[in-house]
Amino acid sequence: MKPAKVPGLSDLVPDIPQNSGCIPDKIRFRPGANIYSVLSFDKTSVQFSLPILVKPGFIPEFYGFSPEGYDGFTASVIEHIKRSVPKDERLRALGGLDTVHPAHYSVNTEPVTVIKTSHGSGQRLWMAGADNFTDEKGLHLTVRGALPAAVPGSDRALRQSSGYSGDLKETVASLVDGLPDAVAGIPVEKAEEAVSISVDQKKARSLLADLGLVSFIADGSLPARHFSDHRSNFRLAGPKYGVNIAFRCPKNLSPIEIEYKESGYTLSGLGIKKSEVFAVVGSNAEGKSTFLQGIISGTDDHLPGDGREGIVTVGRGSFVETGGRDISGSDISLFFKSLPPGISGTPKRVSGTGSGSMVMAAGFSEALSKQSPYILFDEDRSATNLLVPNCIQCEDVSTLTDLLRERREIFSGTSLIFAAATMDLLIAHSDRIMRFNNHRADGILVDEYRKRLHRHMTEIASSLINP
């Protein structure tokens, strides 16, 4: 058996007239990074990547779009192309549909409803970003795919003698021929809707600070997600299948309105205020953590139908959680007046690996030092002994509840947003409380909650003395 022949770049770049609607985007060529052709690990397919440019003439109503929403246009076109792959013979290579293992290339056609994500995940997915964007020159795409390699003795072999199909240039030429038709085939109203919603999310996010908010969650939002092999992060995951209960802001939490001018409608929903302590409470599996994930996702832009288009959140927020890690150089003096044995340094500058509570303390301090507009934390992923006091608490340790009661000014300018089920004392020091009950939100007055907690703790204390 001869070794498989791997095609070079000359096999990848077809001869396309410059007046064609789609041409190789040579100015973006980065050999080995975004333009390559390689044999798969199992030697059954040839994988390729090529930057291409779809010119404006093949983009419907291109010049009528707002440049602020170009990334929405890019994302909607990519999703339209993905849906066209199994229907258009010229596009099949994008999904590796004719290879021995097409599932290996499903990441190329995996649906993505995120327009832009600010945290850099989803690098393997085909989505709008640095490699896929629109500008005055047209639509720049980096297309990846695979076609069968010749496997001697296999009925899928295309070239029995060489070990390589030899049809790569022909496949890419066919692909370049089919892409303009796919792009031109997107319904103009769909593209316009994606552009408008992209612009609206950006403008609404930029207005939050002027409104005294860090986040807005529109009525009708669907933060619950469906995960897949390629979209295992909640920020990239798609809308949940089946029952997905829409969020509605409780009337007693004072709903506000934000205008989406480009789309032509006004949204009503919950605004989380700057510097407030906002508690999301409820029993197990009621949607508290999912709601926090929705807030985090509000720093991204989403396509129509994602369910989170009406959630916008300012950037630079912090998510604080527990876990053992090195915290050398961290300042935990806000919570710890002294260090336990095994941890060297000082509370102002720790050296070593911290416990779960120390890691959280470091996280809070780091967020405050960089003036994060908000800090999120979830009871399920927290060291609760740092958050609420107990009857055997060491005097050298201050909990978050203690700090809110005695030194609230420390958090001036930073919102605290948290999910909890059992941390009653911390919840009682919130400014507003939202409860999920049967996955639907309602508001609880803080004074009412404190009275209820007082009765509850009195009853418990009495039962301990008089069992």
N, C-alpha and C positions, 0 to 999 in steps of 0.2 A: 504494500500500500504506500503510495507516494504521500509525502506530507502535504497538507492543504496549502494552497497558494492564497496568501492574503493580498487583496487588492490594494493598490496605492491610491494617492489622492487623484491621480489622472483618471483612474477608473471611477472615481466618485463624482467629479464635476463634469456634467454633460456640456456639450456645445449648444448654448442657447443664445439666439439673437438678442441683442441689447434692447430691441424694441418689443420684446415679449413682456407679458404682464407679470411674469414671475421669473426672476433670475437669481443665480448664486450671489449672495451678499458678500462679495470678496473683501470689502473693506473691514468686515468683522471676522475674517478667518483667523482662528488661533489653532494651528495644526496640533493635533493630539488632545486638544481641550474641547473645542466645539466642532471641529471638522476632522473626521477620522473614519476609517473602515477597518474593522478588526474581526477576527474569527472568534466565535463564542467559545467559552471554556470547554464545552462538550463537542466542539468542532462541527456542530450540525447547522449552524447559521452564521451569516455575515452580518454584523451589527454596524450601523453607520450613523453619522451625524453630519448635518450640513446646514449652515446659516443661509437663508434665502430671503429675498425681498419681494414682496407683492406690491406692485406699484399702485399709486392712488387711483388710476383710471379703472381698476378692477375692484375698488372698494366702494360700495353703494353710499351715496351721499356723503362721501368722505369729508369734504370741506365744510359741511354743515355742522360738524361735531365740535364741541368745546374741547380744546386741548387738555383742560383739567380732567376730562373724562376719557382720554385716549386709552388709559389702562383698562377701563371698563369695556371699551370697544375691543381691545386686544383679547381680553379674557373671553368675551362672548363669541368672538370669531374662533378662537381655539376650541371652545366647547362645541361649536357647530361643526368644525372639521372632524373632531373626534366622533361625533354621531354619524358623520358621512363615511367613515372608514369602511365599515362592512358593506356599504351600499355602492361604493365606487371602486371598481377594479384598480384604478390608478392609485388609490390611496391605501390599499391593503397592506403595503409594506410598513406603514406607520405603526400598525398594530402587530406586525410580525405574524399575520394571520396564516401565511403559507409555510411557516417554519414547522419543524418537528414539535416544538414546545411553545405555542403561541402565548401560553399563560406567562412565560418569562418576560413578555413585552407588554403585558396588560397595563403596566404603569404609564405607558405612553398614551393610552386612551382612557385612563381612569378619570371619571368626571371630577371637576374641581369647581366649587361654587364661591371660592375666595378670589377677589380681584387682586388684592394686594395684602401681603402679610408683612409686618414690620420686624418679625423675629428671625427670618431667614430659614425656616424649616420648609420641608417639601421640595428640596432641591432636585429630587429625582422625578418629581411630577412635571408634566407639561402644563405650565401656567404662565400668566403674565408676570413680567419681572425684567431683570437686567438682560436676559437673552431673548426675550419676547416682548416687543414693544412697538408702539406706533409713533411716528413723527411726521414732519412735513414731506419726507421722502416716500413714505408708505408704511406698510406693515412688515416689520422685521421679525422673522420666526427662525428658531433653531429646531429643525425637524430631525427626529431620531426614529429609527426603525430597524427592521431586520428582514432578510430574505434567506431562503434555504441555501446552504452550502452543499456542494456535491459530496455525498458520502458513498464511496465505492460499495457496490452491492446493494444499495438501497434503491427502492423504487421511486424515491423522492429526488434522486440525483439528477441534476440538470447537465452536468458535464462529468462523464465517467472518468475522464483521463486526468483532470487537473486537481481535483479535490476542491475546486472553487467554482461557483455557478457561472461566473463570467458575465452575468447579466446585471451587474450592479449599476453601470452607467445607464443602461436601458431602463432599469427600474426607477432610478432617480430622475431621468428625463421624463418618464411617465408621471412621476409624482409632481414634478415641477409644472407639468402640463395640467394636472388635475387640481392643484391647489387654487389657482385663480377662480376656477368654476365653483369650488367649494366656498371660497370667500365671498364671491359675488352672489352666492345662493342664500346667504343669511338674510332673513326677512329684515328689512330696514327698520321696522318698528321695534324689533327685538334689540338690534344694535343701539338704537336711540335710547331705549329704556335702560340698557346697561350703562351707557354714557351718562345719562341723567342721574341715575342712582349713585354712580361713582362720584360725580360732582357734588351731589347733595350730602353724601356722607362726609366728604372732606370739609365742605363749608360748615356743616353742623358741628363737626368736631372742633373746628377753629373758633366757633362762637361759644363753646361751653364755658371757657374762662370768663368771658364777659357776662355770662348769665350766672356766674357764681357756682358752677357745677363742675364735677369731675366725670360724670357719666349720665347718659340718658338712655332709658330702656323703653322703647315704644310699646304701646298696647298692640297686641297681635304678634309680638315677637315669639319665635320658636327656638329657644336656645338648646333644647335637647338634640343630641347628635346621633348619627349612624356611623359607626366606624368600619373601616375595611383594612385589608392587609397593607394598602399603600397610604391610607389616611387614618393612622392610628392616633394622631394628635387631635384634640378637640377643636383646635383652631382651623384645621384643614378638613375635618370630617363633615359629611353632608347631612342634610335634614334627616331626622329620625323617621323610619318607616312606621306605618300604623298610627296608633294614638300618639299625638304630640299636642299637649295642652298649651294653648296660647297664653302668654302672660297678659295680665290686666292689672294696671296700677290701682290699688284700693283707693276709694274716694277720700278716706280719712288720712291718706298720706299726701294729699294735695297734688293731684296730677297737674302737669304743666304741658304746654304745647311748643313744638318746634316745627318750623316751616321747611319743607323740602321744595324749594321754589322751582328747581329744574324739572322735577317730576310733576309739579302742579298740585301738591296736596299738603295738608297739615297733619302732623302726628301728635297724638296725645300720649302721655306716658309718665314714668317715674323719673324724676331728676334727683340724683344723689349730690348733695351739696358739698362745697369746699369746706374742709375743717370739721365736718360732722362725723359722729360715730354712728354708723348704720348697721344694725343687727338683722341678719336673716335667720329666722328660727323655724323650728318645726321638728317633727319626729323623723325617724329613719326613712330614707329613700323617698323623700317628698320633693326633691328638686333643689335643695339649698346649694349644693356644690355645683350643680348644673347652672344655676343662676349666676354664681361667681364666675364660672367659665364664660358665660355670656358677656359679662362685664369686661373680662380680659379680651375677649374676641372683638369688642367694640373698638379696639385700636386698629383693626383691619377693615378693609372695604370688602363688601360682599355683592355678588350678583343677585339679580331678582330671583326669588324662589329659594334662596338659602335659608331664610327665616330670621336672619340677624341683620338685615339691611337697616332696620330702625334702631339698632343699638350703636351708639357712638361713645367712645371713651377717650379722654386725653391720654397722651403718651407719657412715658417715663415713670409709670407706676411700679410698685413693688409687690411681689407675692412672697410672703414669709412663711416658711415651714420648718419642721423639725428634721432631724437626721444627724448622724455623726459625720463630721468633716473637720478638716484643719481650719482653725479660726485664728491662726497666728497673725498678730497685728491688729486684731479687732478690739473695739471698745465695747465692753459689756457693763460698764459702771452704772448705767441707767438702772439695771436690774440687780447687779451683784456688787456688794460692798467689799467682799473679799473672795479669794479663789480657794476652791477645795484642794486637798492634796492631789498631786499628780498633774496639776495645771500650773505652769510657771508664768512669770511675768507679773503684771498688775491688772486690776480690772479695766484700767484705761488702755492697756496694751497687752493682750493675752498672747501666750505662746503655747501651742500644742493643739491637740484634738479635743473639741468640745463635746459635751453631752448634748442630748436633744434640746434641753432648755437653753443651754449656752449658745447653741447654733441659732435658735430663734432670737435670743437676745441680741446676738451679733447682727442678725438680719434686720431687726427693728432699728438698731443704731445706724447701720449702713444706709437704710432707707431715709432716715431723718437727716443724716449728714449730707445726703445728696438732694435733699428737699423734694422727695417724691411727693407728687400731688395726692397720692393715695397709697395706702397699704392694705392689701387683702390677705386674709388668713382664714383657714378652714379648720374647725375643731378636729375633723377626721385626720388632719395631717399636722397636728400641733402637739407641742409638749404642754399639756393643760396646766401643769404645775407652775409654768411661767405666766399663765394667763389669769388664774383665779387662786385666791389664798385658801389655806386649809388650817386646821387647828394645831398642827405641829410644824408650821412653817418656821424656818430659820429667820432670825431677825436680820440677818445679813442679806436677805433676798427680798426684793420688792416685785410684786406681780404687776401685770398690766392693769388689773382692776385697782390696785393700790395707787398706781400712777394716775389713772383717770380720776380717782377720787381726790387725790391730794396735790397732784402736779399737772393738771390738765393742760397748762400753757405749753408744756413740752411739745405737744402735738399741734400747736397752732400752725395753720396753713396746710396740714396734712389730714386727709380723711382716713378714717379707719372703717373698713368694710369687712364684716366677717360672718361666717355661717356657724351656727351653734345649735345644739340640742340640750345640753346639760349644764352649760356654764352660766347658771342663773345670775350669779353676782356680777359677772361681766356684762351680761345683757342688760341688767338693771341700770348700768351706767351709760347706756346708749342714749343718743338724742332721738332716734326713731327706731321703731321695731316693726319689721314686716314678717308675718308668719305664713308659711305654706301649710295648707291643710287640704288633703286630697288633691295636692299639686296645684291648688289655686291660692293666690295671695290675698291676704287681708292684713290690715294694720292693727297694731295694739298700742294704745296709749301708754306711755312710759309710766305715768303715775298709777294707772290701773295695774300694770305688770308688777310694780313694786309692792302694791298692796297685796296682790295675789301671792307674791313671793314671801312677804312678811307672814301671811297666814300659814303658808305651807311650811316655812321654817319653824314657826311657833309650834305647829302641830308635831313636827318631827322632834323638836327639842323636848316637848312634853312626853312623847312616847319613849324617848331615851331615858328620861328620869323616872317615869312611871310605866315600865313595860307591861 
